[in-house]
Amino acid sequence: MSRAFFFTLLCLYLSFSLHASNRLYADNTLHPSDQLYYDVSLGFGLIFDNSYLIGSHAYQEGIEVFNINVSATYGNWYLDVDHSQLTGGVIVGYSLIDKFDWGLDLIFTQAQDGISENGFDLYNSNKIPELSGIDERKFDLTSGLRLSRLFNADSQLSFELLQDISSRHNGWIMSAYFSKIIPWHNWELRSAFGVSKYSDDFSNYYFGIKAHEQAQGRPVYRPQSAYSLVYEFHAEYPLNENWVFLAGWMSTWFSKQIYQSPIVRQNHQHKAKLSVRYVF
């Protein structure tokens, strides 16, 4: 298990906000290999975020100074670090089955960002008044199975069943995604739609309110299982041999078990991104 432990630590070190990675799309190259295969690119750009947490600015924008994207395989192991797409993140996986357009993988990833009095930015010293007095909800580390099926080399359907192994919430997440790639002139257009179901333990840990967290306008709240829907549209255009322009939009909608939480201000979140990426 030493390899798994190493990859898990690397995943924690590199993790940001994770949902699905570029394995969401049919053209991923993360297949079992007898030798080390890797691909690296660097990027930077602008991110626009409509946070769903109470007290957050309705629309926030920031400069993404630097991000790294890495695809690497060795044997049946793979590392997928994808920050170019809004649905991207970090996944460490082990390919159990990869044949006849079917794939079954054991994966390690983060399902949810942490939340504190500072919102999602755990390292920001500026507290959000509406979140004052809540306990910190730490990010999790989950592990489970991912089953995928390719269609016509441009579409993919996948299912994930993940269990928290970090003892944060001890809950589970079930997800299904369908994605499609459409070439158009020199553009590559990618779209994906997904649905996720969260267990009672997950929902209550991140969005519930305990008795000692009560405040004016923040009553005790204990949600049951919840779900979310996500849609992504992502476009790439090659500027030259090495530079690629990227633009993306992602919308997420939450069930009432989440958006009725006293620390949530709306039932949706939108994110947009404009960036450039240098491919080595």
For each residue, the residues with C-beta under 8 A, 3 or more apart:
1: 4 5
2: 5 6
3: 6 7 77
4: 1 7 8 92 94 108
5: 1 2 8 9
6: 2 3 9 10
7: 3 4 10 11 77 79 92 108
8: 4 5 11 12 92 108 141
9: 5 6 12 13
10: 6 7 13 14 79 92
11: 7 8 14 15 79 90 91 92 108 109 110 141
12: 8 9 15 110 141
13: 9 10
14: 10 11 68 81 90
15: 11 12 18 89 90 109 110 139
16: 83 89 90 113
17: 89 113 120
18: 15 21 88 89 90 91 109 110 111
19: 87 88 89 194 230
20: 23 24 87 88 89 158 160 175 177 192 194
21: 18 24 80 82 87 88 89 90 91 109
22: 25 28 71 80 82 84 85 88
23: 20 28 30 80 91 93 105 146 148 158
24: 20 21 87 156 158 177 179 192
25: 22 28 156 179 181 190 192
26: 150 151 153 154 155 156 179 180 181
27: 153 154 181
28: 22 23 25 71 80
29: 37 39 71 73
30: 23 71 73 78 80 93 95
31: 73 95 98
32: 73 75 76 95 98
33: 36 37 73 74 75
34: 75
35: 74
36: 33 72 73 74
37: 29 33 72 73 74
38: 70 71 72 73
39: 29 70 71 72 279 280
40: 68 69 70 280
41: 68 69 84 244 277 278 279 280
42: 66 67 68 69 277 278
43: 64 66 67 69 83 84 246 275 276 277 278
44: 63 64 65 66 67 275 276
45: 63 64 246 273 274 275 276
46: 61 62 63 64 273 274 275
47: 61 62 63 64 271 272 273
48: 59 60 61 270 271 272 273
49: 59 60 61 62 269 270 271
50: 58 59 60 268 269 270 271
51: 56 57 60 119 120 269
52: 56 252 254 259 264 265 266 267 268 269
53: 56 115 119 120 128 131 263 264 265
54: 128 130 131 262 263 264 265
55: 119 128 129 130 131 265
56: 51 52 53 60 119 128 265
57: 51 60
58: 50
59: 48 49 50
60: 48 49 50 51 56 57
61: 46 47 48 49
62: 46 47 49
63: 44 45 46 47
64: 43 44 45 46 47 67 273 275
65: 44
66: 42 43 44
67: 42 43 44 64 83 84 275
68: 14 40 41 42 81 83
69: 40 41 42 43 81 82 83 84 88 277
70: 38 39 40 79 80 81
71: 22 28 29 30 38 39 78 79 80 81 82
72: 36 37 38 39 78 79
73: 29 30 31 32 33 36 37 38 77 78 79
74: 33 35 36 37 77 78
75: 32 33 34
76: 32 94 95 96
77: 3 7 73 74 92 93 94 95
78: 30 71 72 73 74 91 92 93 94 95
79: 7 10 11 70 71 72 73 90 91 92
80: 21 22 23 28 30 70 71 90 91 92 93
81: 14 68 69 70 71 89 90
82: 21 22 69 71 85 88 89 90
83: 16 43 67 68 69 88 89
84: 22 41 43 67 69 88 246 275 277
85: 22 82 88 190 232 234 246 248
86: 232 234 248 249 250 271 272 273
87: 19 20 21 24 192 194 230 232 234 250
88: 18 19 20 21 22 69 82 83 84 85
89: 15 16 17 18 19 20 21 81 82 83 109 110
90: 11 14 15 16 18 21 79 80 81 82 109 110
91: 11 18 21 23 78 79 80 107 108 109
92: 4 7 8 10 11 77 78 79 80 107 108 109
93: 23 30 77 78 80 105 106 107 108 146
94: 4 76 77 78 105 106 107
95: 30 31 32 76 77 78 98 103 104 105
96: 76 104 105 106
97: 102 103 104
98: 31 32 95 102 103 104
99: 102
100:
101: 149 150 151
102: 97 98 99 147 148 149 150
103: 95 97 98 146 147 148 149 150
104: 95 96 97 98 145 146 147 148
105: 23 93 94 95 96 145 146 148
106: 93 94 96 143 144 145 146
107: 91 92 93 94 143 144 145 146 160 162
108: 4 7 8 11 91 92 93 141 142 143 165
109: 11 15 18 21 89 90 91 92 141 142 143 162
110: 11 12 15 18 89 90 113 139 140 141 142
111: 18 140 142 162 164 173 202
112: 139 140 202 206
113: 16 17 110 120 139
114: 120 122 136 137 138 139
115: 53 119 120 131 134 136 137 206 263
116: 119 122 131 134 136 137
117: 127 128 131 132 133 134 136
118: 121 122 123 124 125 126 127 128 131
119: 51 53 55 56 115 116 124 128 131
120: 17 51 53 113 114 115
121: 118 124
122: 114 116 118 136
123: 118
124: 118 119 121
125: 118
126: 118
127: 117 118 131 132
128: 53 54 55 56 117 118 119 131 132
129: 55 132
130: 54 55 263
131: 53 54 55 115 116 117 118 119 127 128 134 263
132: 117 127 128 129 215
133: 117 213 215 218
134: 115 116 117 131 137 209 213 263
135: 210 213
136: 114 115 116 117 122
137: 114 115 116 134 168 205 206
138: 114 166 168
139: 15 110 112 113 114 168
140: 110 111 112 164 166 168 169
141: 8 11 12 108 109 110 164 165 166 168
142: 108 109 110 111 162 163 164 165 166 173
143: 106 107 108 109 162 163 165
144: 106 107 160 161 162 163 172
145: 104 105 106 107 160 161
146: 23 93 103 104 105 106 107 158 159 160
147: 102 103 104 158 159 160
148: 23 102 103 104 105 156 157 158 159
149: 101 102 103 156 157 158
150: 26 101 102 103 153 155 156
151: 26 101 154 155 156 157
152: 155
153: 26 27 150
154: 26 27 151 180 181 182
155: 26 150 151 152 178 179 180 181
156: 24 25 26 148 149 150 151 177 178 179 180
157: 148 149 151 176 177 178
158: 20 23 24 146 147 148 149 176 177 178 179
159: 146 147 148 174 175 176 177
160: 20 107 144 145 146 147 173 174 175 176 177
161: 144 145 172 173 174
162: 107 109 111 142 143 144 172 173 174 175
163: 142 143 144 171 172
164: 111 140 141 142 167 168 169 170 171 172 201 202
165: 108 141 142 143
166: 138 140 141 142
167: 164 170
168: 137 138 139 140 141 164 205
169: 140 164 201 202 204 205 206
170: 164 167 201
171: 163 164 198 199 200 201 202 203 205
172: 144 161 162 163 164 198 199 201 202
173: 111 142 160 161 162 196 197 198 199 202
174: 159 160 161 162 196 197
175: 20 159 160 162 194 195 196 197
176: 157 158 159 160 194 195
177: 20 24 156 157 158 159 160 192 193 194
178: 155 156 157 158 192 193 194
179: 24 25 26 155 156 158 190 191 192 193
180: 26 154 155 156 190 191 192
181: 25 26 27 154 155 188 189 190
182: 154 188 189 190 191
183: 187 188 189
184: 187 188 189
185:
186: 237 238
187: 183 184 235 236 237
188: 181 182 183 184 235 236 237
189: 181 182 183 184 233 234 235
190: 25 85 179 180 181 182 232 233 234 235 236
191: 179 180 182 231 232 233 234
192: 20 24 25 87 177 178 179 180 230 231 232 234
193: 177 178 179 229 230 231 232
194: 19 20 87 175 176 177 178 229 230 231
195: 175 176 227 228 229 230
196: 173 174 175 227 228 230
197: 173 174 175 225 226 227
198: 171 172 173 202 203 225 226 227 228
199: 171 172 173 202 203 225
200: 171 203 204 223 224 225
201: 164 169 170 171 172 204 205
202: 111 112 164 169 171 172 173 198 199 205 206 226
203: 171 198 199 200 206 207 208 223 224 225 226 257 258
204: 169 200 201 207 208 222 223 224
205: 137 168 169 171 201 202 208
206: 112 115 137 169 202 203
207: 203 204 221 223 226 257 258 261 263 264
208: 203 204 205 221 222 223 261
209: 134 213 214 218 219 220 221 222 261 262 263
210: 135 213 214 220
211: 214 220
212:
213: 133 134 135 209 210 218
214: 209 210 211 218 219 220
215: 132 133 218
216:
217: 262
218: 133 209 213 214 215 262 263
219: 209 214 262
220: 209 210 211 214
221: 207 208 209 260 261 262
222: 204 208 209
223: 200 203 204 207 208 226 257 258 260 261
224: 200 203 204 257
225: 197 198 199 200 203 257
226: 197 198 202 203 207 223 254 255 257 258
227: 195 196 197 198 254 255
228: 195 196 198 252 253 254 255 258
229: 193 194 195 252 253
230: 19 87 192 193 194 195 196 250 251 252 253
231: 191 192 193 194 250 251
232: 85 86 87 190 191 192 193 248 249 250
233: 189 190 191 248 249 250
234: 85 86 87 189 190 191 192 246 247 248 249
235: 187 188 189 190 246 247 248
236: 187 188 190 244 245 246
237: 186 187 188 244 245 246
238: 186 241 243 244 245
239: 243 244 245 276
240: 243
241: 238
242: 278 279 280
243: 238 239 240 276 277 278 279
244: 41 236 237 238 239 276 277 278 279
245: 236 237 238 239 275 276
246: 43 45 84 85 234 235 236 237 273 274 275 276 277
247: 234 235 272 273 274 275
248: 85 86 232 233 234 235 271 272 273
249: 86 232 233 234 270 271 272 273
250: 86 87 230 231 232 233 270 271 272
251: 230 231 268 269 270 271
252: 52 228 229 230 268 269 270
253: 228 229 230 267 268
254: 52 226 227 228 258 259 264 267 268 269
255: 226 227 228 258 259
256: 259 260 267
257: 203 207 223 224 225 226 260 261
258: 203 207 223 226 228 254 255 261 264 267
259: 52 254 255 256 264 266 267
260: 221 223 256 257 264
261: 207 208 209 221 223 257 258 264
262: 54 209 217 218 219 221
263: 53 54 115 130 131 134 207 209 218
264: 52 53 54 207 254 258 259 260 261
265: 52 53 54 55 56
266: 52 259 269
267: 52 253 254 256 258 259
268: 50 52 251 252 253 254
269: 49 50 51 52 251 252 254 266
270: 48 49 50 249 250 251 252
271: 47 48 49 50 86 248 249 250 251
272: 47 48 86 247 248 249 250
273: 45 46 47 48 64 86 246 247 248 249
274: 45 46 246 247
275: 43 44 45 46 64 67 84 245 246 247
276: 43 44 45 239 243 244 245 246
277: 41 42 43 69 84 243 244 246
278: 41 42 43 242 243 244
279: 39 41 242 243 244
280: 39 40 41 242
